């Protein structure tokens, strides 16, 4: 198979407040369809790396190239557009807009992307197991943690992104709900999504085809 | 979707919306009350000022007879030039006719007056005028005017005002100046015989005194009769010497009204009494400046209050804003949401502020003018516009903060 380097970082560094090196000279190559699990102790720079690849932040030094586009050269507006078209984000704390229903939390991502299609949103929610009218019309506070995370996954998928960036997606879930979420992510990997997943759980990390260990802002090992 | 988000976002933060709206209501009620009072004040203050008499004098061109208002001598009549009584109604047909509060024609003649009770005789000025005359305007409206309307405040009348008459009957009522009453030793109810002599012809009429006028001016030396009586006595039908006009002009100079009257009646001159007019304008301008100052201060306080509340709201919604940005919301969409929220708060607050302002205006009206203030519909869009502007200005800092929130706070979990 020809190595194309779908996601590449070159000498990637991020310094906070001029002195804290959250990432230090990171060089990575991730192929399309890879599942890369990122592990490491707290404060090692895992989330910072996700911020860079997820186009939520820009590096202090170095570059991030995704599908041939050097994203750190894009302006804020271009970066936002790239993010909403190419990247789906799944958060540890399954952030949802508290005053919108489960369905509306998915629709809002469509609204920011292009146009709202309620039928498609219901289909995507059904794929992640949110299909009852009660679940669709409930606000996040009325949903279980597992249901909320599944809504987050549906929102991340609704605009058909190529890359899924997940920051400890099972971190706040019990084992049963965690397994449901991991099954969903596994299915997405199976159908060809490129996945970057931060976790502390080695069993989850092993489900990916590549594991990056980050320590003190540097890639310690990669296999 | 935008309106769905907007509606739910507003309904979720009812407390803060309510606080912001109360601030806008309080801020908007001030300009509402002030504008209602200010727009109505022109009429109210105008009416107050108009009690002090006329501020425009209409005379025939080239006349030089000694005439004036109060003790202010404005001109004199040398040759007998007149204004046709039938032309006077044109004064109320000028473009600024609504600013014409009232007017009264005057026909003067020196006559011999003899008190029937004691035989005292004096040469006095007999003045024919309208007292309280109803005139039909072209649009069918009845306009009440006359000397009673324009001079009621500074003419202190003992007894009664007389009424205008259509035909001359046997009993003719008159009002006399205080000096005339003293010189001829006349009291209310006494009769006077007035005689007008023109070459060989002599006309006499008997008058009954029903009112004694004290003005402190030249009117104290006059005998006032209905215009028809003076015209009949002096054989000058349809003729008057002067017309006193009481006009107030806030949106235009008084000279404009004078010019328009001169255009309508080509053979007359309309002279302004600038001293009084300028004083009126100065007082009105100062009152309006004071009202504007109070309004500006109130609105600045509102901007500060609303801005603080909205900034607190933005800080509390940092995660929500960061989340919206992380899933693709551009800054302009975040800004649009907050500006729309502020606009709704501003417009609703403005509407209720308008209603409360009307109530406030009534208090001012009763306290200052002893009368209610008529609500002005035009104030509603003005107050809504002001409230909208205030709420948008108050949103500038919070919206800038909202747009500055980084999407990565979601992943950082801040």
Interface residues (C-beta under 8 A of the other chain):
Chain A: X47 X50 X51 X54 X56 X57 X76 X77 X80 X81 X83 X84 X85 X89 X91 X92 X93 X95 X96 X97 X98 X99 X100 X104 X107 X108 X109 X110 X111 X112 X113 X116 X155 X159 X167
Chain B: X1 X2 X4 X5 X8 X9 X11 X12 X319 X320 X323 X324 X325 X326 X327 X328 X329 X330 X331 X333 X406 X407 X408 X410 X411 X412 X413
